[in-house]
Amino acid sequence: MYHLYSNLKAMEPFLRSRGLLYTLGSAAILYIMKRYYSTSATVGYATDSAVFITGCDTGLGYSMAVYCKETLKLSVIASCVNQNSAGAQNLNKLGITVVELDLGNDTSITNCAMFVEEYVRNNELKLKVIINNAALMTFGEFDWKPVDSVVKEVNVNLLGPIKLTKFLMNLILSHHTRIVNICSHCSLETLPGLVPYGLSKAGMLAWTNGLRTELDKYGVKVVAVIPGTFYTQSSIMSDPEYYISQMKKDMSLRAAPIQALYGEYFHNYLNYVSSISKYSVSLDKPACIEDDLVMRNIHHALVDSNPRALYQCNNVFRYKFYHFIFRLLPCSYFKDRLIIYFMQMPVYRNDEKNHNEN
């Protein structure tokens, strides 16, 4: 008996390793099966199916509204910041219903939710999909931004979509509405200069993950999409000069030692932000995004019967490479410096720092 015990004890590492291999193998098979079935079976939307999409003035929201109308043949309700914008007018011409929505305003959120409920009821439609897409992004270090600016970003990107979805929960539960939340690579890694945006998008992904597990048992699918970067094809950086002027005004009221601390770095940074923001699309020039990878993932998020929890589109190799390296670095020191290099923003010079300390 003792020898049997000794032999089993000696084989324990082998048995454990085999057990681990079996576990990993089973997990791999289940993962492959899940990926296959989640993309092979699709939802067939009936003619009375409707989708509600936020942030449709330009960019991804505009593209999704057109795609859902022309390709998926859904009735589309599209929210725009301005009902008179060029994007809103173009969508109206396509037979898409446009409603005005400011996610930073509670009254606007309530009115929009009531409009969606009434529109669906009066037209005998089923609200099959909600896409929380609208977002706001401003560049600038956290300490430079007025509190109102930080709050607005968090409201538009996170609290607004939460409130809007909460108002529509009765409809969502009764219609088994799929919720698709547009997140960001900043949901995975908050970047310097984008702290309010990053924290709001990280919150969006966390909310999505929690909501998915809560609502699945009621027949409601919740999906996250990280579409990559295409700020030059959207108005996510709308009115950057306003936010720059607010930061300059706020800085002018700071104590002299603080102004000296930031020095030329503050002005160089904002000048750079002003220069890159010129590449952002204005509300007057809406156009569909020309990115097959993004639209293919959006399609799967909308129609897969058993959708993935997350559809991630690394449409820029630089983003894919850096995020891969971020996960490998052993400590925050190297990771932080790589992130700073990745951002390619103006650098705070050491000689400026030493001058301020003296």
Steps between C-alpha positions, in 0.01 A plus 500: 500500500788728588665429164176577316474830686864577421449424131191718483685775682786477253254517209318799646686766295437297182131453581468867580668599174274264303198637682610849414547401136153343490353813654678731257411276207134491599497876545655547155242272337213679675643837396527393135146359506369820659673715238366280219141487617492865598583600144318228306145545633341837436187684602233548237343838569132530409361792303372662820848511658651832601842619617578810704850647457653798681758742363409487132605847381828364358745211520411156625149590613415645160652194328308255720172682440547478123613136523203394714259674263642399163661161573309353795171664391415606856289795605759741638464764770817709504585757764702806402636786706341737250190406302597758239853368444601379156515144631149518642365639173673228297356231726153650467530476122571127536177451694671485839321657796718757676462615860709763676699383803752662732631229733629765737147629561252299710195666344625417152560138603148467644338659193698276266408183690132599495523568126649155434231327706219690327646453153536125546150469646326721243667323207448151647873426497723282715812670630753224432827693542630801691848626410657735755753669275509875571823620660710806573880512520721794593880505526672662796650401832251441781623792713451743213136417435225692681275279711205573269695361205587179686140454614367555148725231355398250767132588451504467122714185490369307800227642722289620207487157330428338838209736566364459147517121520340505846206703367448241224533187716129412490517500120831311501366220721171462313655514150820307588697794367868441430723766660818581308738735681778665303810505717859596420856377523509751789259263676799267533775756563440858611741728319659823630322805365179300475429421866127598511441324169690192616324472835160541335576239233642258759176552691302431183674164456455410868130591480464292184660195659282518810184569302571207267499245783196656667279520191595178321252292702220729379589446135679833458842496335755767593806549280807725510678621187843662490507638146855634484591857414361725229463840667583661165172355370283613792418805711595337832741792552231755419570866581857444626581873499229557761655247738849637433382853584341369820827336606694819427248707696514259793882501496509881503326491838751262656776612736819627337715205619257255338502693173879501511503126570315422178676778308538467125397135515139605562491727195691260275262221595186699425645632174562141394145399598367790294701386198387136510137589570480661157496150353180415687184502291259787558125456534468647151681210329344164593621192315492125547815349649701306245628216717387147414638352823304738720174459310542122487533487879205735542300265277585199717420692819155573359404169340688212670252284691758436773719808481840531659533707814743727316572573135837671475619656175871573500485689172833676558812285532665750736213461748508122474876488553509736796209335681674165459821643649306669784382158618853357501690769688587389854466832683324834474825696452565360152132486412443866588792613287386291207153654529651849493698406190187347345302822549759707309393819676727793596742400775557676831875564490721418797685831470166679532422292807838577659460871426163503679645321802783757537 
